[in-house]
Amino acid sequence: MDIENVTPAGTMRALVQPSYGGPNDLTLVADHPRPVSPGPGDYVVRVGAAGVNFADVMQTRGTYGGGPRPPYVAGFEAAGEIVAAGAGVDGPLPAGTHVIGAGSGAFAEYMLMPAAGVLPVPPGWSDAAALGMVLNWATALAALRPLGELKEGEVVLIQAAAGGVGQAAVRLARHYGAQIIATASPAKHDDVRALGVDVVLDPSRGDLAEEILRRTGGVDVVLESVGKATFEASLSVTKPITGRVVVFGAASGDAVLTTHDLIFTHPVQVKGLHIGALAKASPSVYQGLIDEIERLIARGVYAPGTPQVHPLGEGPRVLRELEAGVTRGKHALDPRR
Ligand SMILES: NC(=O)c1ccc[n+]([C@@H]2O[C@H](COP(=O)([O-])OP(=O)(O)OC[C@H]3O[C@@H](n4cnc5c(N)ncnc54)[C@H](OP(=O)(O)O)[C@@H]3O)[C@@H](O)[C@H]2O)c1
């Protein structure tokens, strides 16, 4: 099939965020204008499945750095079928190719996706199965390897291990031969144990740091995405000088770290991670992540994802549940339902 030069005109279903009032304000619109023509370097993609991420929640509240201003079509991660390519797309993939990528307005039937960041959906995988590749898995891999410098036999603490990024991190850390200690709300412990982790702790227990130290004697790498509620414990259990704390989220709010802390209380290596910033600032490191993910897929370490897929109109509920911390694993929206 040839690339269509002009996207079919018309309207589409979309979830629009009109305010910074949070997921409750997300509104299903039946006649939102479709992306008319792809800008330079963009594909128009017919969305098959859109990934729901904690960043979507933050965007609805205006707390995501550089996030969109309302009103905007929500969502940014999707997999779907290319229907048109803009000027300047280098070696465009043919129309009909299924790709996974990120762009603005993923919670809709059609979206614009910058061509530079897309990957083909692996052969035989559905769109929904590919969600997480460029976000959850790339983030977890970046945190463990180039930043966390995890080595076989080392101890890794994975906070929020039952979540979208958390479950990817558990699978990767097992593959790399790490000893894993995880945290998750008690209702989710079985999900984490099912991934082969023996020690799963409730992050709200008062003696979290003491218990982790008692069990491990000190942690080499921490994947810290919870922030305020767990940051102090994460620092306390990290081995002085050699230990690495990779910070990539703050689901419970921001934590504060002072120079005094770093020198006298917690002399550890603290590294910040934003996957978009990494891709932009260090394309070769990012390409290394993608290459490794493709190897992991080829070897069956990374199997097709099984997100819980909801109709588009249920997006506000799904985001509310993500915000409340009661979801497990990856969630997705199907704009055709
Ligand atoms: N920097 C990056 O490039 C990047 C990329 C992707 C994701 N992230 C971050 O990684 C984290 C995980 O993202 P995700 O999309 O996979 O979400 P998720 O893990 O599915 O959801 C966040 C989890 O955080 C835990 N949590 C602890 N305190 C919470 C609170 N006060 N409110 C809500 N949740 C709380 C909950 O797990 P428990 O109930 O088990 O405690 C919750 O399920 C998020 O912080 C996200 O912002 C960062």
The ligand as a Gaussian input file, in Angstrom:
#p B3LYP/6-31G(d) Opt

LIG

0 1
 N       11.586000       9.287000      34.023000
 C       11.049000       8.607000      33.026000
 O       11.483000       8.681000      31.872000
 C        9.879000       7.743000      33.328000
 C        9.329000       6.907000      32.327000
 C        8.265000       6.071000      32.668000
 C        7.766000       6.106000      33.972000
 N        8.308000       6.950000      34.897000
 C        7.847000       6.965000      36.292000
 O        7.928000       5.641000      36.760000
 C        6.917000       5.420000      37.724000
 C        6.103000       4.219000      37.303000
 O        5.351000       4.577000      36.147000
 P        4.180000       3.632000      35.627000
 O        3.522000       4.365000      34.517000
 O        4.714000       2.272000      35.424000
 O        3.168000       3.650000      36.879000
 P        2.839000       2.480000      37.918000
 O        4.087000       1.911000      38.483000
 O        1.918000       1.570000      37.209000
 O        2.078000       3.307000      39.056000
 C        2.761000       3.984000      40.056000
 C        2.892000       3.134000      41.349000
 O        3.576000       3.907000      42.307000
 C        3.210000       3.454000      43.594000
 N        2.876000       4.580000      44.497000
 C        3.482000       4.807000      45.664000
 N        2.968000       5.891000      46.249000
 C        1.995000       6.346000      45.458000
 C        1.098000       7.438000      45.549000
 N        1.093000       8.286000      46.592000
 N        0.217000       7.616000      44.544000
 C        0.188000       6.787000      43.490000
 N        1.043000       5.735000      43.346000
 C        1.938000       5.510000      44.337000
 C        1.982000       2.528000      43.430000
 O        2.464000       1.195000      43.611000
 P        2.284000       0.440000      45.037000
 O        0.808000       0.497000      45.323000
 O        2.755000      -0.927000      44.789000
 O        3.112000       1.227000      46.029000
 C        1.573000       2.754000      41.997000
 O        0.955000       1.634000      41.434000
 C        6.117000       6.727000      37.817000
 O        6.617000       7.459000      38.906000
 C        6.410000       7.406000      36.517000
 O        6.262000       8.801000      36.594000
 C        9.352000       7.747000      34.587000

